[in-house]
Amino acid sequence: MQADCAVFRNSETLEEGRERIDRVYSQMADISVTDRSLIWNTDLIETMELDNLIAQAAVTMHSAANRTESRGAHKHEDFPDRDDSKWMKHSIAWFTGWGGQGGQVSIDYRPVHEYTLTDEIEYIKPKARVY
């Protein structure tokens, strides 16, 4: 993640990272828990944490590779500007798989609401971040 999905990124490193994280996830089927105790089972806890973190990394990597713009704190060197006409929307991602099985990332979108929930404050339009 640090090598391929850093704050400053480009299409090549993002694609390499997506392929690499998918290969790492495919090895999850080989992970097993050898400690069968029910008290202070750090083997089980660390395995569960790994399963969670690798899924989060896969979703993050695929989502970053999918978004062809710079937005917020993320600078895509191949796409240096924000593209509100295409990307002013929330990305929603699903991860299908467990323990090395599946590992598919699906991405969809929902609109950004351009209004507030109260009349006491006006909507603040987004603006480009300067680096």
DSSP file (Angstrom, degrees, kcal/mol; ACC not computed):
  #  RESIDUE AA STRUCTURE BP1 BP2  ACC     N-H-->O    O-->H-N    N-H-->O    O-->H-N    TCO  KAPPA ALPHA  PHI   PSI    X-CA   Y-CA   Z-CA
    1    1 A M     >        0   0    0      0, 0.0     4,-2.2     0, 0.0    16,-0.1   0.000 360.0 360.0 360.0 -41.6    0.0    0.0    0.0
    2    2 A Q  T  4  +     0   0    0      1,-0.2     4,-0.2     2,-0.2     5,-0.1   0.855 360.0  43.5 -68.4 -33.0    2.8    2.4    0.8
    3    3 A A  T  4 S+     0   0    0      1,-0.1    -1,-0.2     2,-0.1     3,-0.2   0.865 129.5  21.5 -79.7 -36.6    4.6    1.7   -2.4
    4    4 A D  T  4 S+     0   0    0      1,-0.1    13,-0.2    13,-0.1     6,-0.2   0.562 126.9  39.9-113.9 -10.9    1.7    1.7   -4.8
    5    5 A C  S  < S+     0   0    0     -4,-2.2    -1,-0.1     4,-0.1     4,-0.1  -0.178  77.1 139.9-135.0  42.8   -1.1    3.6   -3.2
    6    6 A A  S    S-     0   0    0      2,-0.3    69,-0.1    -4,-0.2    -3,-0.1  -0.109  71.8 -90.2 -76.5-179.8    0.6    6.6   -1.6
    7    7 A V  S    S+     0   0    0      1,-0.2    68,-2.6    67,-0.1     2,-0.6   0.913 122.5  50.2 -60.5 -43.6   -0.8   10.1   -1.6
    8    8 A F  E    S+a   75   0A   0     66,-0.2    -2,-0.3    68,-0.1     2,-0.3  -0.886  83.8 153.4 -98.6 118.5    1.1   10.9   -4.8
    9    9 A R  E     -a   76   0A   0     66,-2.6    68,-3.6    -2,-0.6    69,-0.3  -0.872  29.0-155.7-140.9 166.7    0.3    8.1   -7.3
   10   10 A N     >  -     0   0    0     -2,-0.3     4,-2.3    66,-0.2     5,-0.2  -0.916  38.3 -99.0-141.3 170.6    0.1    7.3  -11.0
   11   11 A S  H  > S+     0   0    0     -2,-0.3     4,-2.3     1,-0.2     5,-0.2   0.860 117.8  53.9 -60.7 -38.3   -1.8    4.8  -13.2
   12   12 A E  H  > S+     0   0    0      1,-0.2     4,-2.3     2,-0.2    -1,-0.2   0.946 112.0  41.8 -64.5 -49.0    1.2    2.5  -13.5
   13   13 A T  H  > S+     0   0    0      1,-0.2     4,-2.5     2,-0.2    -1,-0.2   0.865 113.6  54.0 -69.0 -33.7    1.8    2.1   -9.8
   14   14 A L  H  X S+     0   0    0     -4,-2.3     4,-2.3     2,-0.2    -1,-0.2   0.910 110.2  46.4 -65.5 -40.9   -1.9    1.8   -9.0
   15   15 A E  H  X S+     0   0    0     -4,-2.3     4,-2.3     2,-0.2     5,-0.2   0.909 112.7  49.9 -67.5 -41.2   -2.3   -1.0  -11.5
   16   16 A E  H  X S+     0   0    0     -4,-2.3     4,-2.5    -5,-0.2    -2,-0.2   0.915 112.1  49.1 -60.4 -42.2    0.8   -2.7  -10.2
   17   17 A G  H  X S+     0   0    0     -4,-2.5     4,-2.8   -13,-0.2     5,-0.2   0.885 108.5  52.4 -65.5 -39.7   -0.6   -2.4   -6.7
   18   18 A R  H  X S+     0   0    0     -4,-2.3     4,-1.8     2,-0.2    -1,-0.2   0.929 112.9  44.5 -62.7 -44.9   -4.0   -3.7   -7.7
   19   19 A E  H  X S+     0   0    0     -4,-2.3     4,-1.9     2,-0.2    -2,-0.2   0.904 114.9  49.5 -64.7 -41.1   -2.3   -6.8   -9.2
   20   20 A R  H  X S+     0   0    0     -4,-2.5     4,-2.4     1,-0.2    -2,-0.2   0.919 110.4  48.0 -66.9 -44.0    0.0   -7.2   -6.2
   21   21 A I  H  X S+     0   0    0     -4,-2.8     4,-2.5     1,-0.2    -1,-0.2   0.860 110.6  52.9 -68.0 -33.3   -2.8   -6.9   -3.5
   22   22 A D  H  X S+     0   0    0     -4,-1.8     4,-1.9    -5,-0.2    -1,-0.2   0.891 109.5  49.0 -66.2 -38.8   -4.9   -9.5   -5.5
   23   23 A R  H  X S+     0   0    0     -4,-1.9     4,-0.7     2,-0.2    -2,-0.2   0.913 111.6  49.1 -65.3 -42.0   -2.0  -11.9   -5.5
   24   24 A V  H >< S+     0   0    0     -4,-2.4     3,-1.1     1,-0.2     4,-0.2   0.931 110.7  50.4 -63.0 -44.5   -1.5  -11.4   -1.8
   25   25 A Y  H >< S+     0   0    0     -4,-2.5     3,-2.2     1,-0.3     4,-0.3   0.879 101.6  61.7 -62.3 -36.5   -5.2  -12.0   -1.1
   26   26 A S  H >< S+     0   0    0     -4,-1.9     3,-0.6     1,-0.3    -1,-0.3   0.738  98.0  59.5 -63.1 -20.5   -5.2  -15.2   -3.1
   27   27 A Q  G X< S+     0   0    0     -3,-1.1     3,-1.7    -4,-0.7    -1,-0.3   0.518  78.8  89.7 -83.5  -5.4   -2.6  -16.6   -0.6
   28   28 A M  G X  S+     0   0    0     -3,-2.2     3,-1.7     1,-0.3    -1,-0.2   0.771  72.6  70.8 -63.7 -24.6   -5.1  -16.1    2.3
   29   29 A A  G <  S+     0   0    0     -3,-0.6    -1,-0.3    -4,-0.3    -2,-0.1   0.744  93.9  57.1 -63.2 -21.0   -6.5  -19.6    1.6
   30   30 A D  G <  S+     0   0    0     -3,-1.7     2,-0.3    -4,-0.1    -1,-0.3   0.510  83.9 104.5 -87.3  -5.3   -3.1  -21.0    3.0
   31   31 A I    <   +     0   0    0     -3,-1.7     2,-0.3    -4,-0.2    -3,-0.0  -0.573  46.9 171.6 -79.0 136.5   -3.5  -19.2    6.3
   32   32 A S        -     0   0    0     -2,-0.3     2,-0.6     0, 0.0    -2,-0.0  -0.968  33.0-125.3-141.6 159.9   -4.5  -21.3    9.3
   33   33 A V        +     0   0    0     -2,-0.3    11,-0.1     1,-0.1    -2,-0.0  -0.927  23.2 177.3-105.9 119.5   -4.8  -20.9   13.0
   34   34 A T        +     0   0    0     -2,-0.6     2,-0.6     1,-0.0    -1,-0.1   0.756  60.6  82.3 -93.9 -27.4   -2.8  -23.5   14.9
   35   35 A D        +     0   0    0      1,-0.1     9,-0.1     2,-0.0    -1,-0.0  -0.707  53.1 180.0 -81.6 118.0   -3.6  -22.3   18.5
   36   36 A R        +     0   0    0     -2,-0.6    -1,-0.1     7,-0.0     5,-0.1   0.308  37.8 122.1-101.0   6.8   -7.0  -23.7   19.5
   37   37 A S        -     0   0    0      1,-0.1     4,-0.1     2,-0.1    -2,-0.0  -0.301  56.0-146.2 -70.3 157.4   -7.1  -22.2   23.0
   38   38 A L  S    S+     0   0    0      2,-0.1     2,-0.5     1,-0.0     3,-0.2   0.424  78.2  72.1-101.7  -2.4  -10.1  -20.0   23.9
   39   39 A I  S    S-     0   0    0      1,-0.2     3,-0.2     0, 0.0    -2,-0.1  -0.967 114.8 -13.3-120.6 129.2   -8.1  -17.6   26.2
   40   40 A W  S    S+     0   0    0     -2,-0.5     2,-1.7     1,-0.2     3,-0.2   0.882  75.7 174.4  51.7  46.4   -5.5  -15.1   24.9
   41   41 A N     >  +     0   0    0      1,-0.2     4,-2.1    -3,-0.2    -1,-0.2  -0.612   8.4 169.0 -86.4  84.0   -5.5  -16.6   21.5
   42   42 A T  H  > S+     0   0    0     -2,-1.7     4,-2.8     1,-0.2     5,-0.2   0.801  73.7  61.7 -68.4 -28.0   -3.2  -14.1   19.7
   43   43 A D  H  > S+     0   0    0      2,-0.2     4,-1.8    -3,-0.2    -1,-0.2   0.935 108.2  43.0 -61.1 -46.3   -2.9  -16.4   16.7
   44   44 A L  H  > S+     0   0    0      2,-0.2     4,-2.4     1,-0.2    -2,-0.2   0.925 114.9  49.3 -65.5 -45.5   -6.7  -16.2   16.1
   45   45 A I  H  X S+     0   0    0     -4,-2.1     4,-2.5     1,-0.2    -2,-0.2   0.924 112.3  47.1 -61.6 -46.4   -6.8  -12.5   16.7
   46   46 A E  H  X S+     0   0    0     -4,-2.8     4,-2.3     1,-0.2    -1,-0.2   0.855 111.6  51.5 -66.3 -34.4   -3.9  -11.7   14.4
   47   47 A T  H  X S+     0   0    0     -4,-1.8     4,-2.3    -5,-0.2    -1,-0.2   0.908 111.1  47.5 -67.7 -41.2   -5.4  -14.0   11.7
   48   48 A M  H  X S+     0   0    0     -4,-2.4     4,-2.1     2,-0.2    -2,-0.2   0.899 112.0  50.3 -65.2 -40.5   -8.8  -12.2   12.0
   49   49 A E  H  X S+     0   0    0     -4,-2.5     4,-3.0     2,-0.2     5,-0.2   0.909 110.4  49.9 -63.8 -41.9   -7.0   -8.8   11.8
   50   50 A L  H  X S+     0   0    0     -4,-2.3     4,-2.8     2,-0.2     5,-0.3   0.927 109.1  51.6 -61.5 -45.3   -5.1   -9.9    8.7
   51   51 A D  H  X S+     0   0    0     -4,-2.3     4,-1.3     1,-0.2    -1,-0.2   0.899 114.6  43.4 -59.3 -41.4   -8.3  -11.0    7.1
   52   52 A N  H  X S+     0   0    0     -4,-2.1     4,-2.2     2,-0.2    -2,-0.2   0.943 115.8  46.6 -68.1 -48.5   -9.9   -7.7    7.8
   53   53 A L  H  X S+     0   0    0     -4,-3.0     4,-2.5     1,-0.2    -2,-0.2   0.864 109.9  52.0 -67.6 -36.9   -6.9   -5.6    6.8
   54   54 A I  H  X S+     0   0    0     -4,-2.8     4,-2.1    -5,-0.2    -1,-0.2   0.883 110.7  49.3 -68.6 -35.7   -6.2   -7.4    3.5
   55   55 A A  H  X S+     0   0    0     -4,-1.3     4,-2.2    -5,-0.3    -2,-0.2   0.916 112.1  48.2 -66.0 -42.4   -9.9   -6.9    2.4
   56   56 A Q  H  X S+     0   0    0     -4,-2.2     4,-2.5     1,-0.2    -2,-0.2   0.894 111.2  50.8 -64.0 -39.8   -9.7   -3.2    3.3
   57   57 A A  H  X S+     0   0    0     -4,-2.5     4,-2.7     2,-0.2    -1,-0.2   0.900 109.5  50.5 -64.6 -40.8   -6.4   -2.9    1.4
   58   58 A A  H  X S+     0   0    0     -4,-2.1     4,-2.5     2,-0.2     5,-0.2   0.926 112.2  46.3 -64.2 -44.7   -7.9   -4.6   -1.7
   59   59 A V  H  X S+     0   0    0     -4,-2.2     4,-2.4     2,-0.2     5,-0.2   0.923 114.8  47.5 -63.6 -44.1  -11.0   -2.3   -1.7
   60   60 A T  H  X S+     0   0    0     -4,-2.5     4,-2.4     2,-0.2    -2,-0.2   0.922 113.3  47.9 -62.3 -45.2   -8.8    0.8   -1.2
   61   61 A M  H  X S+     0   0    0     -4,-2.7     4,-2.2     2,-0.2    -2,-0.2   0.928 114.5  44.8 -64.1 -46.9   -6.4   -0.2   -3.9
   62   62 A H  H  X S+     0   0    0     -4,-2.5     4,-1.7     1,-0.2    -1,-0.2   0.902 114.1  50.0 -65.5 -40.8   -9.1   -1.0   -6.5
   63   63 A S  H  X S+     0   0    0     -4,-2.4     4,-1.4    -5,-0.2    -2,-0.2   0.906 111.2  48.6 -64.9 -41.4  -11.0    2.2   -5.6
   64   64 A A  H  < S+     0   0    0     -4,-2.4     3,-0.2     1,-0.2    -2,-0.2   0.903 112.2  48.4 -65.3 -41.6   -7.9    4.3   -6.0
   65   65 A A  H  < S+     0   0    0     -4,-2.2    -1,-0.2     1,-0.2    -2,-0.2   0.813 110.0  54.1 -68.0 -28.9   -7.0    2.7   -9.4
   66   66 A N  H  < S+     0   0    0     -4,-1.7     2,-0.7    -5,-0.2    -1,-0.2   0.810  91.2  80.9 -74.8 -30.9  -10.6    3.3  -10.5
   67   67 A R     <  -     0   0    0     -4,-1.4     2,-1.1    -3,-0.2    -1,-0.1  -0.691  61.2-165.9 -88.4 112.3  -10.7    7.0   -9.8
   68   68 A T        +     0   0    0     -2,-0.7     2,-0.3    15,-0.1    -1,-0.1  -0.555  58.9  63.4 -98.9  68.1   -9.0    9.0  -12.6
   69   69 A E  S    S-     0   0    0     -2,-1.1     2,-0.5    11,-0.1    13,-0.2  -0.964  81.3-103.7-167.6 170.1   -8.6   12.4  -11.0
   70   70 A S        +     0   0    0     11,-1.4     2,-0.3    -2,-0.3     5,-0.2  -0.945  46.3 163.3-104.8 132.2   -7.0   14.1   -8.1
   71   71 A R  B >   -C   74   0B   0      3,-1.5     3,-2.1    -2,-0.5     2,-0.1  -0.987  50.4 -26.5-151.3 137.7   -9.3   14.9   -5.2
   72   72 A G  T 3  S-     0   0    0     -2,-0.3    57,-0.1     1,-0.3    10,-0.0  -0.355 127.1 -14.8  62.4-131.2   -8.7   15.9   -1.6
   73   73 A A  T 3  S+     0   0    0     -2,-0.1     2,-0.6    -3,-0.0    -1,-0.3   0.377 116.7  94.8 -87.5   5.1   -5.4   14.6   -0.3
   74   74 A H  B <   -C   71   0B   0     -3,-2.1    -3,-1.5   -66,-0.1     2,-0.7  -0.878  55.6-166.1-106.5 119.8   -4.9   12.2   -3.2
   75   75 A K  E     -a    8   0A   0    -68,-2.6   -66,-2.6    -2,-0.6     2,-0.8  -0.899   3.6-164.5-108.2 109.2   -2.8   13.4   -6.1
   76   76 A H  E >   -aB   9  79A   0     -2,-0.7     3,-1.3     3,-0.5   -66,-0.2  -0.841   8.9-156.3 -92.9 108.7   -3.0   11.3   -9.2
   77   77 A E  T 3  S+     0   0    0    -68,-3.6   -67,-0.2    -2,-0.8    -1,-0.2   0.754  91.7  51.9 -64.1 -25.7   -0.1   12.5  -11.3
   78   78 A D  T 3  S+     0   0    0    -69,-0.3    -1,-0.3     1,-0.3   -68,-0.1   0.694 121.2  33.8 -80.0 -19.4   -1.6   11.3  -14.6
   79   79 A F  B <  S+B   76   0A   0     -3,-1.3    -3,-0.5   -10,-0.1    -1,-0.3  -0.715  72.3 171.8-133.6  80.1   -4.8   13.2  -13.8
   80   80 A P        +     0   0    0      0, 0.0     2,-0.3     0, 0.0    -1,-0.1   0.641  55.8  66.3 -72.9 -14.5   -3.7   16.3  -11.9
   81   81 A D  S    S-     0   0    0     -5,-0.1   -11,-1.4    -6,-0.0     2,-0.2  -0.704  84.8-107.2-109.3 158.2   -7.1   18.1  -11.8
   82   82 A R        -     0   0    0     -2,-0.3     2,-0.4   -13,-0.2     3,-0.1  -0.530  24.0-155.7 -72.9 147.7  -10.4   17.4  -10.1
   83   83 A D    >>  +     0   0    0     -2,-0.2     4,-3.4     1,-0.1     3,-0.8  -0.730  19.5 170.3-127.9  81.0  -13.1   16.3  -12.5
   84   84 A D  H 3> S+     0   0    0     -2,-0.4     4,-1.4     1,-0.2    -1,-0.1   0.810  74.5  63.5 -64.4 -30.4  -16.5   17.2  -10.9
   85   85 A S  H 34 S+     0   0    0      1,-0.2    -1,-0.2     2,-0.2    -2,-0.0   0.848 121.4  21.0 -63.6 -31.6  -18.5   16.4  -14.0
   86   86 A K  H <4 S+     0   0    0     -3,-0.8    -2,-0.2     1,-0.0    -1,-0.2   0.780 134.4  33.1-102.7 -34.6  -17.4   12.7  -13.8
   87   87 A W  H  < S+     0   0    0     -4,-3.4     2,-2.4     1,-0.1    -3,-0.2   0.274  71.6 114.4-117.2  11.0  -16.3   12.2  -10.2
   88   88 A M     <  +     0   0    0     -4,-1.4    24,-0.7    -5,-0.2     2,-0.3  -0.479  66.2  89.4 -80.9  72.6  -18.5   14.4   -8.0
   89   89 A K  E    S-D  111   0C   0     -2,-2.4     2,-0.4    22,-0.2    -3,-0.0  -0.974  82.6 -99.7-159.1 159.0  -20.1   11.3   -6.4
   90   90 A H  E     -D  110   0C   0     20,-2.8    20,-1.8    -2,-0.3     2,-0.4  -0.715  32.5-136.0 -86.0 134.5  -19.5    8.9   -3.5
   91   91 A S  E     -D  109   0C   0     -2,-0.4     2,-0.4    18,-0.2    18,-0.2  -0.759  17.4-165.7 -87.9 136.2  -17.8    5.6   -4.3
   92   92 A I  E     -D  108   0C   0     16,-3.0    16,-3.1    -2,-0.4     2,-0.4  -0.992   8.4-167.7-123.1 128.9  -19.3    2.6   -2.7
   93   93 A A  E     -D  107   0C   0     -2,-0.4     2,-0.4    14,-0.2    14,-0.2  -0.918  10.3-163.6-124.5 145.4  -17.3   -0.7   -2.7
   94   94 A W  E     -D  106   0C   0     12,-2.6    12,-2.5    -2,-0.4     2,-0.5  -0.959   7.2-154.4-122.5 142.9  -18.1   -4.3   -1.9
   95   95 A F  E     -D  105   0C   0     -2,-0.4     2,-0.6    10,-0.2    10,-0.2  -0.977   7.3-164.5-119.1 122.1  -15.6   -7.0   -1.2
   96   96 A T  E     +D  104   0C   0      8,-2.8     7,-2.1    -2,-0.5     8,-1.7  -0.919  47.7  59.0-108.1 119.1  -16.7  -10.6   -1.9
   97   97 A G  E     -D  102   0C   0     -2,-0.6     2,-0.3     5,-0.3     5,-0.2  -0.694  48.7-149.9 147.4 161.7  -14.5  -13.3   -0.4
   98   98 A W  E >  S+D  101   0C   0      3,-1.3     3,-1.7    -2,-0.2   -47,-0.0  -0.916  75.3   1.9-159.6 135.4  -13.2  -14.8    2.8
   99   99 A G  T 3  S-     0   0    0     -2,-0.3     3,-0.1     1,-0.3   -68,-0.1   0.823 132.9 -45.7  59.3  36.3  -10.0  -16.6    3.5
  100  100 A G  T 3  S+     0   0    0      1,-0.3     2,-0.4   -72,-0.2    -1,-0.3   0.351 111.0 119.1  91.4  -7.1   -8.6  -16.4    0.0
  101  101 A Q  E <  S-D   98   0C   0     -3,-1.7    -3,-1.3   -73,-0.1     2,-1.0  -0.784  83.1 -13.8 -93.8 135.0  -11.8  -17.4   -1.7
  102  102 A G  E     -D   97   0C   0     -2,-0.4    -5,-0.3    -5,-0.2   -76,-0.0  -0.675  61.0-176.8  82.4-105.9  -13.3  -14.8   -4.1
  103  103 A G  E     +     0   0C   0     -7,-2.1     2,-0.3    -2,-1.0    -6,-0.2   0.730  25.7 155.0  80.0  22.9  -11.5  -11.6   -3.4
  104  104 A Q  E     -D   96   0C   0     -8,-1.7    -8,-2.8     2,-0.0     2,-0.5  -0.669  31.4-152.8 -88.3 137.8  -13.6   -9.6   -5.9
  105  105 A V  E     -D   95   0C   0     -2,-0.3     2,-0.4   -10,-0.2   -10,-0.2  -0.942   9.6-169.4-108.8 126.9  -14.0   -5.9   -5.5
  106  106 A S  E     -D   94   0C   0    -12,-2.5   -12,-2.6    -2,-0.5     2,-0.4  -0.942   4.9-162.0-114.1 138.6  -17.2   -4.3   -6.9
  107  107 A I  E     +D   93   0C   0     -2,-0.4     2,-0.2   -14,-0.2   -14,-0.2  -0.970  16.9 158.8-125.3 135.0  -17.5   -0.5   -7.1
  108  108 A D  E     -D   92   0C   0    -16,-3.1   -16,-3.0    -2,-0.4     2,-0.3  -0.757  24.3-130.9-137.8-174.3  -20.7    1.6   -7.5
  109  109 A Y  E     -D   91   0C   0    -18,-0.2   -18,-0.2    -2,-0.2    -2,-0.0  -0.938  10.5-163.2-142.1 158.6  -21.6    5.2   -6.8
  110  110 A R  E     -D   90   0C   0    -20,-1.8   -20,-2.8    -2,-0.3    -2,-0.0  -0.974  37.8 -95.7-138.5 154.2  -24.2    7.4   -5.1
  111  111 A P  E     -D   89   0C   0      0, 0.0     2,-0.5     0, 0.0   -22,-0.2  -0.237  29.6-118.7 -70.8 156.2  -24.8   11.1   -5.7
  112  112 A V        -     0   0    0    -24,-0.7     2,-0.5     2,-0.0   -24,-0.0  -0.821  29.5-127.0 -88.7 128.7  -23.4   13.8   -3.5
  113  113 A H        -     0   0    0     -2,-0.5     2,-0.5     1,-0.1   -24,-0.0  -0.662  14.9-159.2 -79.9 125.9  -26.2   15.8   -1.9
  114  114 A E        +     0   0    0     -2,-0.5     2,-0.3     9,-0.1     9,-0.1  -0.362  64.1  71.2-102.7  52.6  -25.7   19.5   -2.6
  115  115 A Y  S    S-     0   0    0     -2,-0.5     2,-0.2     7,-0.1     9,-0.1  -0.964  73.8-118.6-154.6 165.1  -27.8   20.8    0.3
  116  116 A T        -     0   0    0     -2,-0.3     7,-0.1     2,-0.2    -2,-0.1  -0.618  22.2-122.3-104.0 168.6  -27.7   21.0    4.0
  117  117 A L  S    S+     0   0    0     -2,-0.2     2,-0.3     2,-0.0    -1,-0.0   0.372  94.5  43.0 -90.4   4.5  -30.1   19.5    6.5
  118  118 A T  S >  S-     0   0    0      3,-0.2     3,-0.5     1,-0.0    -2,-0.2  -0.971  71.8-133.4-144.7 157.5  -31.0   22.9    8.0
  119  119 A D  T 3  S+     0   0    0     -2,-0.3     3,-0.0     1,-0.2    -1,-0.0   0.416  92.5  85.6 -88.4   0.8  -31.7   26.4    6.8
  120  120 A E  T 3  S+     0   0    0      1,-0.1     2,-0.3     2,-0.0    -1,-0.2   0.630  95.5  32.4 -78.7 -13.8  -29.3   27.8    9.4
  121  121 A I  S <  S-     0   0    0     -3,-0.5    -3,-0.2     3,-0.0     2,-0.2  -0.996  80.2-122.5-143.4 146.4  -26.3   27.4    7.1
  122  122 A E        -     0   0    0     -2,-0.3     2,-0.2     1,-0.1    -7,-0.1  -0.518  39.6 -92.6 -85.4 155.8  -25.7   27.5    3.4
  123  123 A Y        -     0   0    0     -2,-0.2     2,-0.7    -9,-0.1    -1,-0.1  -0.461  37.0-137.8 -63.6 134.1  -24.3   24.7    1.4
  124  124 A I        -     0   0    0     -2,-0.2    -1,-0.1    -9,-0.1    -9,-0.1  -0.878  16.6-136.9-100.4 114.6  -20.5   25.0    1.0
  125  125 A K        -     0   0    0     -2,-0.7   -11,-0.0     1,-0.1     2,-0.0  -0.444  23.3-110.7 -71.6 140.5  -19.4   24.2   -2.5
  126  126 A P        -     0   0    0      0, 0.0     2,-0.3     0, 0.0    -1,-0.1  -0.326  35.7-165.3 -66.3 152.9  -16.3   22.1   -2.8
  127  127 A K        -     0   0    0     -2,-0.0     2,-0.1     0, 0.0     0, 0.0  -0.946  28.7 -85.1-137.5 161.4  -13.2   23.7   -4.1
  128  128 A A        -     0   0    0     -2,-0.3     2,-0.4     1,-0.1   -57,-0.1  -0.359  39.5-128.4 -66.9 140.4   -9.9   22.4   -5.5
  129  129 A R        -     0   0    0    -57,-0.1     2,-0.4    -2,-0.1    -1,-0.1  -0.718  18.4-141.2 -86.1 138.9   -7.2   21.7   -3.0
  130  130 A V              0   0    0     -2,-0.4     0, 0.0     1,-0.1     0, 0.0  -0.859 360.0 360.0-103.8 138.9   -3.8   23.2   -3.6
  131  131 A Y              0   0    0     -2,-0.4    -1,-0.1     0, 0.0   -56,-0.0   0.395 360.0 360.0-103.1 360.0   -0.7   21.3   -3.0
